[in-house]
Amino acid sequence: MGSGTTDVALIGAGIMSATLGTLIQHLEPDWSIEIFESLDGAALESSNAWHNAGTGHAGFCELDYATPLPGGGLDVSKSIAINEQFHVTRQFWSALVTCGDLPTPSAFVNPTPHVAFVTGAEQVSLLRTWYAALRSQPLFANLHYSDDPAQIGEWSRALVERRTPGEPIAATYEASGTDVDYGALTRALTDTLVERGARLHLHQRVTDLRRDGEGWMIEHRTPTGVATTPARFVFVGAGGGSLRLLQRSGVPEANGFGGFPVSGKFLRTRTSEVVDAHPVKAYGLAEKGVPGLGAPHLDHRTVDGEDSLLFGPFAGFDPRFLKAGSRLDLFRTIRPGNIAPMLTVAKDNFDLLKYLIREITAPRDKQMRALRKMMPAAVDADWEMIDAGKRVQVIGRNERGHGALQFGTELVISPGNNLAGLLGASPGASTAVPVMIRLLQEAFPDRYQGWTQPLRELVPSLGRSMNTDEEWALEIRRATAQTLGLGGA
C-alpha cells in the first residue's frame, strides 16, 4: 500500500473507537489514525448520555447477571467478571487523568451508589441468596443488605415513600458505584486523539470495505461525493452499523451473525425534589416472561452538570439499527448464512417477541404503573418520555451450532485480514478498555508482547485477578478512586 495509507482506521466515533484509538496512541505514537463518523459529532448514537442509562456496570446491582444453579443457589461469576472489567476501565481513566489526557473527572464520572431493589417475598428471598453469594467475594466486601424500610429509606426515600405498609421489600447498597456520562468521556478522548494527530472525518458514512493487498480500501460518502481511503488495519466500531460493514468486508469470521434491533425509551424527570429523593441507581428484577434486558431501573443521572432521574427501559421494535439509520437496516443484513440462526432465535425467543409487542402497545398509564412499582410516589406530570438508543442484539451460533440470541459484547476479529469489529451492546461501554485490550492481543499477536509493559503502566492489574488478592487490589482501587474523585474504593 502507498505512503498515503493510514495505519489504523476507526469506523464510528463512539466510546469503543475512542478507547481503541487512545490505547494505540499510547502504544504506537507514530501510527496514523483516521476516524470516520457519519453524523456531525462524536458520541451521538449509543455513546450519547441520553441513549444509555450511564451505569458504570460493575455487577453491584444487576440481578440478571446471576444464573440459577441446578442444585440451588446462584452462579454469580458473571457479576464478578464484569466488576473486574470495570475496574480495568477505571484504572485506564485514572491513568489518563493523571497524564492530562482526560479533563477533571467530574466532567464524565460521578460517585453514585448502586442499589438492587426488590418487592414481594419471593424476590426478597432471591435477593438474600444473591447477596450471600456475592458478599464473600473480595470485590463485593462492602456490599450491604437490608429488608428494613427505614434503612432502605435512608438510601433512597423514593423507594419507600407511600409504599403499602407491610409490603415485603429488600435492597442491597454499594457506596462505590458510579454514574458515567459516556458521551462526555467519548468527546474528551476524541479531542485528545485529534490534538495528537488523529484525523476525524465527520459526515462521512462508510459504505464498503474492500481488500487491497494486505490492507483495506474504505469507501465512504462525503458531503460532496464518494471517496476512498486506504488503511492497513480497520476497526468497525459503528454500533448498529457494524454488522453490515463486517458482512461487506467478506471476512469469514463474520459469517453466520445476524442482528435483532430493540428500541429503547425512558421516563425522565428533572424536578429537583424528585431527583433529590433518589441519589442512587436502583436495579430491579425483570418480571416473569420478560427477558433480562427488560429489568427495571431507576437511575440518578448527571449529564452536563445537571441531575435527573431516568426510569425504564421501555422497549419496542424498529427495523433500524441506528437512530439515524434506515428502516431497511434489518433486511439488508439478512444473508444465506444467518437465515437459519435468525429463524431459530425467533422460535426459541417467543417470550421476547411477546414482550416487545406488549411494550409497543403500552399506554402511558401502564408505563407510570411500572414506575410506581419502584417509586410509589411518582406523579405523572413530573415525567416525560425520551427516546433512547438502539440496541442490536447479536444472533450467533451456540456450541451446538444452533442460532442463539447473545446479550453480551461480541468481538469479531480477523487477524490474518487486519480487521476487527464489535457487535452487541451490554454491558458495553463499561467494559470498553478490557474489550479493546483483548482486541489488541488477538488482532496484533506479533506485537502484543512488546505492548504488555506500557499497558501495565495504564492498567496495573493487567493479567491479574483483582478478586483473588484483596490487599493488593484494594490499594489499586483506593488510588483509582482518589484520582477520579470517587471517594471510597
PAROLUM-604478 format. One record per residue (C-alpha): residue in one letter; x, y, z. Coordinates in steps of 0.2 Angstrom, whole numbers, plus 2048, in hexadecimal, padded with zeros to 3 digits. Each point is the difference from the previous one (the first is absolute). Example, Ala and Ser with C-alpha at 12.3 -4.5 7.8 and 13.67 -1.06 7.14 Angstrom:
BEGIN
 resn   u   v   w
    A 83E 7EA 827
    S 806 811 7FD
REM end
This chain:
BEGIN
 resn   u   v   w
    M 800 800 800
    G 806 812 7FD
    S 807 80D 80B
    G 7EF 808 802
    T 7F9 7F1 808
    T 7FA 803 812
    D 806 7F3 80D
    V 7F0 7FE 809
    A 7EE 805 7FB
    L 7F3 801 80D
    I 7EE 7FF 7F9
    G 7F4 809 80C
    A 804 80D 80D
    G 7F9 7F8 80F
    I 808 7FA 810
    M 807 7F0 7F9
    S 80A 809 7F2
    A 805 80E 80C
    T 807 7F3 80C
    L 809 7F6 7F3
    G 807 810 7F8
    T 807 806 811
    L 808 7EF 804
    I 808 800 7EF
    Q 807 812 802
    H 808 7FB 810
    L 807 7F0 7F9
    E 805 806 7EF
    P 801 813 800
    D 807 800 7EE
    W 7F1 7F7 7F8
    S 7F3 80A 7F6
    I 7EE 7FF 805
    E 7F1 805 7F7
    I 7EE 800 807
    F 7F0 800 7F5
    E 7F0 805 807
    S 7F0 802 7F6
    L 7F8 80D 80C
    D 806 812 804
    G 809 7FB 810
    A 807 7F3 80B
    A 7F5 7F5 80C
    L 7EF 804 7F8
    E 7F9 7EF 7FF
    S 802 7F2 80E
    S 80E 80A 809
    N 7F4 80F 802
    A 7FC 803 813
    W 7ED 800 7FD
    H 801 7F0 7F5
    N 806 7F5 80F
    A 7FD 7FF 812
    G 812 806 804
    T 803 7F2 80D
    G 812 7FB 803
    H 7FB 7EE 7FF
    A 80A 7F7 80E
    G 7F4 7F2 805
    F 7FB 809 810
    C 7ED 801 7FB
    E 7FD 7F6 7F0
    L 7F6 7F1 806
    D 7FE 7F9 7EF
    Y 813 7FD 7FF
    A 7FD 7F1 80D
    T 7FA 7EF 7F9
    P 7F8 7F2 80B
    L 80A 7F1 804
    P 7F9 7EE 7FD
    G 801 7FC 813
    G 7FA 811 806
    G 809 810 803
    L 807 80C 7F3
    D 80F 801 7F4
    V 806 812 802
    S 810 7FE 7F6
    K 7FA 80C 7F3
    S 7FE 80E 80D
    I 811 7FD 806
    A 808 800 7EE
    I 7F7 810 7FC
    N 805 808 810
    E 812 7FC 7FC
    Q 7FE 807 7EE
    F 7F9 810 806
    H 80F 802 80C
    V 80B 7FE 7F1
    T 7F7 80E 7F8
    R 801 80B 80F
    Q 813 7FD 801
    F 802 806 7EE
    W 7F5 810 803
    S 80B 803 810
    A 810 7FF 7F6
    L 7F9 80C 7F3
    V 7FB 80C 80D
    T 811 800 808
    C 809 803 7EF
    G 7F4 80D 7FB
    D 7F7 7F7 7F2
    L 7EF 801 808
    P 7F9 810 809
    T 7FA 802 812
    P 7F7 7EF 803
    S 7F0 808 806
    A 7FD 804 7EE
    F 7FD 7EE 7FC
    V 7FF 7F5 810
    N 7F7 803 810
    P 7FE 7F6 810
    T 7EF 7F9 800
    P 7FC 7F1 80C
    H 7F8 7F0 7F7
    V 7F1 7F8 808
    A 7F7 7EF 7FC
    F 7EE 802 805
    V 7F2 7F3 800
    T 7EE 7FE 806
    G 7F6 7F1 806
    A 806 7F1 80A
    E 806 7F6 7F2
    Q 80B 80D 7F9
    V 806 805 812
    S 806 7EE 802
    L 809 800 7EF
    L 809 810 805
    R 806 7F9 810
    T 807 7F1 7F7
    W 808 80C 7F3
    Y 808 80B 80E
    A 806 7F0 809
    A 809 7FA 7F1
    L 808 811 7FC
    R 804 806 812
    S 80E 7F3 802
    Q 809 806 7F1
    P 80E 80D 803
    L 7FA 80C 7F3
    F 7EF 800 808
    A 805 801 812
    N 7F8 811 803
    L 7EF 7FB 7F9
    H 7F2 802 80D
    Y 7EF 7F8 801
    S 7F0 806 809
    D 7EE 7FB 800
    D 7FC 80E 80C
    P 7F6 80E 7F8
    A 808 80D 80B
    Q 811 7FB 7FB
    I 7FB 7FF 7ED
    G 7F8 812 802
    E 811 807 806
    W 807 7F9 7EF
    S 7F2 807 7F6
    R 7F0 808 806
    A 7F8 7FD 7EF
    L 800 7ED 802
    V 7F6 800 810
    E 7F5 810 800
    R 7ED 7FC 7FF
    R 804 7ED 7FF
    T 7F3 7F5 807
    P 804 7FC 813
    G 806 7EE 802
    E 804 7FD 7EE
    P 810 7F5 800
    I 80F 80A 7F8
    A 812 7FE 801
    A 810 809 7F9
    T 812 7FF 7FF
    Y 80B 80F 800
    E 812 803 7F9
    A 807 811 803
    S 80E 7FF 7F3
    G 7F4 800 7F1
    T 801 80D 7F2
    D 7F7 80A 7F4
    V 809 802 7EF
    D 7FC 80D 7F2
    Y 807 7F5 7F2
    G 7FD 80E 7F4
    A 80B 80C 809
    L 80D 7F3 802
    T 800 7FB 7EE
    R 801 813 7FA
    A 80F 803 80C
    L 809 7F1 7FA
    T 7FD 804 7EE
    D 806 812 802
    T 810 7FA 807
    L 802 7F4 7F2
    V 7FE 80E 7F4
    E 80C 80B 809
    R 80D 7F2 7FF
    G 7FE 7FF 7ED
    A 7F1 7F4 7FD
    R 7F5 807 7F2
    L 7ED 800 803
    H 7F5 7FF 7F1
    L 7EE 806 804
    H 7F1 7FD 7F4
    Q 809 7F2 7F8
    R 7F6 7F0 800
    V 80A 7F0 7FC
    T 7F7 7F6 7F3
    D 80C 7F2 7FB
    L 810 7F8 805
    R 80B 7F7 7F2
    R 810 7F7 802
    D 80F 809 7F9
    G 810 7F5 801
    E 803 7FE 813
    G 7F5 80E 805
    W 7EF 808 7FB
    M 7F8 80C 7F5
    I 7F2 80A 80A
    E 7F2 807 7F5
    H 7F7 80E 808
    R 7F3 80D 7FB
    T 806 812 803
    P 7F5 810 7FF
    T 806 802 7EE
    G 801 7EE 7FA
    V 808 7EF 802
    A 812 7FE 806
    T 80C 7F2 804
    T 80D 7FF 80D
    P 80D 7F2 802
    A 804 7F9 811
    R 80B 7F3 807
    F 7F5 7FB 80E
    V 7ED 803 802
    F 7F5 800 810
    V 7ED 800 7FD
    G 7F9 808 80F
    A 7F0 807 7F8
    G 7F4 7FA 80D
    G 7F0 7F9 7F6
    G 809 804 7F0
    S 80E 7F4 804
    L 7F8 7F0 7FA
    R 7FD 805 7EE
    L 811 807 7FE
    L 808 7F0 807
    Q 7F5 7F6 7F4
    R 806 80B 7F2
    S 812 7FD 804
    G 7FE 7EE 7FC
    V 80B 7F9 80F
    P 7FB 7EF 804
    E 7FF 804 813
    A 7F0 80A 7FC
    N 7F7 7F2 7F8
    G 7F0 7FA 809
    F 7FD 810 80B
    G 7EF 809 7FF
    G 7F9 80E 80A
    F 7EF 803 809
    P 7FD 813 803
    V 7F7 806 810
    S 7FB 812 803
    G 801 808 811
    K 7F6 80D 809
    F 802 807 811
    L 7F5 80B 80C
    R 80A 80F 805
    T 7FE 80D 80E
    R 80A 810 804
    T 7F5 805 80E
    S 80C 804 80E
    E 7F6 7F9 80F
    V 7FD 7F0 7F7
    V 812 7FE 7FA
    D 806 804 812
    A 7F6 7F2 807
    H 80A 7F3 7F6
    P 813 803 800
    V 803 7EE 7FA
    K 7FF 7F4 7F2
    A 7F3 7F3 804
    Y 7FE 7F0 7F6
    G 7F1 7F4 802
    L 7FC 7EF 7FA
    A 7F8 7FD 7EF
    E 7EE 7F9 802
    K 7FD 7EE 7FB
    G 7FF 7FE 7ED
    V 80B 810 7FD
    P 812 7FE 7FA
    G 80E 807 80B
    L 802 80F 7F5
    G 7EF 805 806
    A 805 801 812
    P 7FA 811 808
    H 80C 80D 806
    L 7FE 811 807
    D 810 809 7FD
    H 807 810 807
    R 809 809 7F2
    T 80C 80E 7FF
    V 802 807 7EE
    D 808 810 7FC
    G 800 805 813
    E 7ED 7FD 801
    D 7F8 7F3 80B
    S 7F1 7F6 7FA
    L 7F7 7EF 802
    L 7FD 7F3 7F3
    F 7F4 7F1 801
    G 7FF 7F2 7F4
    P 804 7F9 7F4
    F 7F0 7FF 7F6
    A 804 7F6 7F0
    G 7F9 7FF 7EF
    F 804 7FA 7EF
    D 807 80A 7F1
    P 809 7F8 7F2
    R 80D 80E 800
    F 811 7FC 808
    L 804 812 804
    K 7F5 80F 805
    A 807 808 7F0
    G 7FE 7F0 7F6
    S 7F5 7F9 7F3
    R 7F0 7F6 802
    L 808 7F3 7F4
    D 80F 7FD 80C
    L 7F9 7F0 807
    F 7FC 7F9 7EE
    R 811 805 7F9
    T 809 7F5 80D
    I 7F7 7F0 7FB
    R 80C 7F4 7F8
    P 7FE 7ED 7FB
    G 80C 7FD 80E
    N 7F6 808 80E
    I 7EE 7FC 7FB
    A 7FF 7EF 809
    P 807 808 811
    M 7F4 80E 7FF
    L 7F1 7F5 7FD
    T 806 7F5 80F
    V 801 80F 80B
    A 7EF 806 7FB
    K 7F9 7EF 805
    D 80A 7FE 810
    N 7FD 812 806
    F 7ED 801 7FE
    D 800 808 812
    L 80B 80E 7F9
    L 7F4 803 7F1
    K 7F1 801 80C
    Y 809 80C 80B
    L 804 80B 7F2
    I 7EE 800 7FA
    R 7FA 804 811
    E 80C 80F 802
    I 7FC 807 7EF
    T 7EE 801 804
    A 802 805 812
    P 7F6 810 804
    R 807 80E 80B
    D 7F6 7FA 810
    K 808 7EF 7FF
    Q 811 808 7FF
    M 7FD 80A 80F
    R 7FA 7F1 80A
    A 810 7F7 7FC
    L 809 80F 807
    R 7F5 801 810
    K 805 7EE 803
    M 811 806 804
    M 7FC 812 805
    P 7EE 800 807
    A 7FF 813 802
    A 804 804 7ED
    V 7F4 80E 7F9
    D 7FC 7FF 7EE
    A 803 812 7FC
    D 812 7FF 806
    W 805 7F4 7F3
    E 803 801 7ED
    M 804 7F2 7F4
    I 811 801 7F6
    D 806 7F4 7F2
    A 810 7F7 805
    G 80C 7F7 7F5
    K 7FF 7F1 7F5
    R 806 7EF 806
    V 804 7F3 7F3
    Q 800 7EF 809
    V 80C 7F4 7F8
    I 7FA 7F0 7F8
    G 80E 7F4 7FF
    R 802 7ED 802
    N 801 7F6 810
    E 80C 7F2 804
    R 7F4 7F4 7F7
    G 800 80B 7F0
    H 7EE 806 803
    G 7FA 812 7FF
    A 801 809 811
    L 7FC 812 806
    Q 810 807 808
    F 7FE 80E 80D
    G 813 804 802
    T 80D 809 7F6
    E 806 7F6 7F1
    L 812 803 7F9
    V 802 7FB 7EE
    I 812 7FF 7FC
    S 809 7FB 7F0
    P 812 801 804
    G 806 7F9 7F0
    N 7F6 80E 7F7
    N 805 80F 80B
    L 7ED 803 805
    A 7F6 7FF 810
    G 7EF 806 804
    L 7F4 800 80F
    L 7EE 7FA 801
    G 7F4 801 80E
    A 7FD 80C 80E
    S 7FF 7FA 812
    P 809 804 80C
    G 809 809 7F2
    A 808 811 804
    S 805 7FB 812
    T 80B 7F2 7F9
    A 807 80A 7F2
    V 812 7FF 806
    P 802 7ED 803
    V 7F6 7FD 7F0
    M 80C 80B 7F6
    I 80F 7F8 809
    R 7FA 7EF 7FB
    L 7FE 807 7EE
    L 812 806 800
    Q 806 7EF 806
    E 7F7 7F6 7F3
    A 801 80B 7F1
    F 813 804 803
    P 807 7F0 807
    D 812 804 7FA
    R 800 811 808
    Y 7F6 7FD 810
    Q 80F 7F9 80A
    G 809 810 7FE
    W 7F1 80A 805
    T 7FD 7F7 811
    Q 80B 80B 80A
    P 7F9 811 7FA
    L 7EF 7F9 802
    R 804 7FC 812
    E 805 812 803
    L 7EE 804 7FB
    V 7F7 7F1 808
    P 80A 7FA 80F
    S 7F5 7F0 802
    L 803 7FB 7EE
    G 800 7ED 800
    R 7FD 7FE 812
    S 7F0 7FD 809
    M 7FA 80D 80C
    N 7F4 7F5 809
    T 80D 7F3 806
    D 80D 80C 808
    E 7F6 80C 80C
    E 80D 80B 807
    W 809 803 7F0
    A 7F0 803 7F7
    L 7FA 80C 80D
    E 80F 80B 7FE
    I 7FD 802 7EE
    R 7ED 803 803
    R 804 80E 80D
    A 80D 808 7F4
    T 7F4 800 7F1
    A 7F1 806 80B
    Q 80B 80F 806
    T 805 805 7EF
    L 7EF 7FF 7F9
    G 7F8 809 80F
    L 7F5 7F2 805
    G 804 7FF 812
    G 800 7EE 806
    A 808 7F1 7F7
REM end
